[in-house]
Amino acid sequence: MLTLTEVAKKRFVEVITAEGRAGHGLRIIIRNGGTSQPDFALNFVEPGGAAENDTVIDAGDFSIYVDAESVKYLEGASVDFRSPASRSMRPTPEYPGPRDLSPRP
């Protein structure tokens, strides 16, 4: 499924702490999935805020929540930060590319 580098995990924990959001998780959303240039969005998730259809990934100090539509595009993806000193959360996922999701005979 989805993996985070240690740098990314550390940065997320720093941001969660700095924002006063202890216990919150992180939601990763794919927009324009199935294209060569999908958009990735990150949002905080309050404790107990998982949706019914979420896939929940244990990242150690926090959980990652991925909705059912986005999960199919994140298989094999890795999230890293190119500039850990940056104050903005700018993930640089290694996107495996669009997949053929058509039904198989």
C-alpha positions as CSV (number, residue, x, y, z in Angstrom):
1,M,0.0,0.0,0.0
2,L,1.3,3.5,0.8
3,T,4.6,4.1,2.6
4,L,6.1,7.2,4.2
5,T,9.8,7.8,4.6
6,E,11.1,8.5,8.1
7,V,11.7,12.1,7.1
8,A,8.0,12.5,6.1
9,K,6.8,10.8,9.3
10,K,9.0,13.1,11.4
11,R,7.8,16.2,9.6
12,F,4.2,15.2,10.0
13,V,4.7,14.7,13.7
14,E,6.3,18.2,13.9
15,V,3.5,19.8,12.1
16,I,0.8,18.0,14.1
17,T,2.5,19.1,17.3
18,A,3.1,22.7,16.2
19,E,-0.5,23.0,15.2
20,G,-1.7,21.8,18.6
21,R,-3.4,18.8,17.0
22,A,-2.1,16.0,19.2
23,G,-3.9,12.7,18.5
24,H,-4.9,13.9,15.0
25,G,-4.3,11.8,11.9
26,L,-3.5,12.7,8.4
27,R,-5.8,12.2,5.4
28,I,-4.3,11.8,1.9
29,I,-6.6,12.5,-1.0
30,I,-6.0,12.0,-4.7
31,R,-7.7,14.4,-7.1
32,N,-7.6,13.7,-10.9
33,G,-6.7,10.1,-10.2
34,G,-6.0,8.0,-13.3
35,T,-4.2,10.9,-15.0
36,S,-0.5,11.4,-15.5
37,Q,-0.6,14.4,-13.2
38,P,-2.9,13.7,-10.2
39,D,-3.2,16.3,-7.4
40,F,-2.5,15.2,-3.8
41,A,-4.2,16.9,-0.9
42,L,-3.4,16.5,2.8
43,N,-5.8,17.3,5.7
44,F,-5.9,16.7,9.4
45,V,-8.3,14.1,10.8
46,E,-9.7,14.6,14.3
47,P,-9.5,11.6,16.7
48,G,-12.4,9.4,15.8
49,G,-12.9,11.2,12.5
50,A,-12.4,8.2,10.2
51,A,-15.1,7.8,7.5
52,E,-16.8,4.4,7.2
53,N,-15.0,3.5,3.9
54,D,-11.5,4.8,4.9
55,T,-8.4,2.6,4.8
56,V,-6.4,3.3,8.0
57,I,-2.7,3.0,7.9
58,D,-0.7,2.9,11.2
59,A,2.3,5.3,10.8
60,G,3.5,4.9,14.4
61,D,2.8,8.2,16.0
62,F,-0.2,9.0,13.9
63,S,-2.6,7.3,11.5
64,I,-3.1,7.9,7.8
65,Y,-6.6,7.9,6.4
66,V,-7.3,7.2,2.7
67,D,-10.8,7.2,1.2
68,A,-12.0,4.3,-1.0
69,E,-11.6,6.3,-4.2
70,S,-8.0,7.4,-3.5
71,V,-6.7,4.1,-2.2
72,K,-6.6,2.5,-5.6
73,Y,-4.2,5.2,-6.8
74,L,-1.9,5.0,-3.9
75,E,-0.9,1.3,-4.2
76,G,2.9,1.3,-4.2
77,A,3.2,5.0,-3.6
78,S,5.8,6.5,-1.2
79,V,5.5,10.0,0.4
80,D,8.6,12.0,1.2
81,F,9.6,15.6,1.8
82,R,12.3,17.1,-0.4
83,S,12.8,20.1,2.0
84,P,12.2,19.1,5.7
85,A,13.1,22.6,6.8
86,S,10.1,24.0,4.9
87,R,7.2,25.2,6.9
88,S,4.7,24.0,4.4
89,M,3.6,20.4,4.0
90,R,4.6,19.6,0.4
91,P,4.6,15.9,-0.2
92,T,6.5,14.5,-3.1
93,P,4.9,11.2,-3.7
94,E,6.5,8.7,-5.9
95,Y,3.4,8.1,-8.0
96,P,3.4,4.7,-9.7
97,G,1.3,6.0,-12.6
98,P,-2.3,5.6,-13.8
99,R,-3.7,2.1,-13.7
100,D,-6.1,0.3,-15.9
101,L,-9.1,-0.1,-13.5
102,S,-11.4,-1.6,-16.1
103,P,-13.1,-4.9,-15.2
104,R,-11.2,-8.0,-16.3
105,P,-13.1,-10.7,-18.2
